[in-house]
Amino acid sequence: MQREATMLIGKDVYTPQGRLLGEVSNLILDLELNKVDGIFLDWTDPGLVEGSMAVNIPYRWVQAVGDVVLLRHFPEWVSAGDEESRSTL
């Protein structure tokens, strides 16, 4: 079943532990493969992401999409100085 990618914009994004991470504000597209590559969040929970900075979540981390977006994976804490987090987000 195909859906429009734009239906993701505006949906709340939750971590696997059920914490609200933020809201999808944009999509990262792979135009060669015609698929969503990531979801972009302009603001994030400052309890999960240092400084409430914007993040790009790889779409492979998405477990389910319905009324909300549920992630299958998200680090416990993302720091601007954390080289590993920056390379995966």
N, C-alpha and C positions, 0 to 999 in steps of 0.2 A: 504494500500500500504506500503510495506516495503522498507527501504532504508538502505544502509550501513552507520553505525555510523561514519566511518572514513571520510565521506563527510563533516562532520562538521569542521574538523581540517583545519585551515587556514582561516576560515570565520570571517569577522568582526562582532563584537557584538555591538548592539546599545541599549541604554536605551529607555524606553517608550517615553522620551522627544526628541528622535532623536540624542542624543549625542553619539559619538563613544567612547565605553568603552575600547575596546581592541580587541584582536584576539584570537580565540580558538587555544590553543596549545596542549591540551590533553583532554581526556575524563575520567570521573570517571564512572566505570561500576558496575552494580549490577549483579554479575555472577549467583546468585541463580535465579533471575527473568529474566535474559538475556535482560537487558534494560540499557539505559544510565541513570545514576543517577545525573550526574553533568557535567558541562563544565569548564575546567580549563584555565585560562588566565595567562600567564607568566608576562605580563606587562599590565598596565592599565593607563588610563588617570589620571595624577596627580591632575587634577581639580575635580575628582570624588572619587579617592582613595588616601589616605595619602601615600606619598612616592612611589607612583606608584607600590605598592606591588602586588604580585600575588594573585588572588582570585579564589575560586571555586564557581561557580554559580549553585544552585540547578536547575536541568532540569525542574522542575515544574514551574520555573519562565520564561521559554521560551514560547513566544507567537507564533512565526512563524519562519520557516527556509526556506530560498530561496537563493538568491544571498548573503544575509546577515542573521544574527541571530538577531531577534527582541525580546527584553525582555518585559514581561508584568509587571514586578516589578523590581526595583532596588532602594536602599536608595539614598537620595540626596547626602550624604557624608559618606564615610567609613573611620574610623580612626582605627589605630592599637590598640589604647587604648579603643576602643568602644566595651565593652563586648557583647552588644546585636548584633552588626554587626558581630563579630567574631563567635557567635553561629549560625548565619543563613547563613554565607557565607562559 
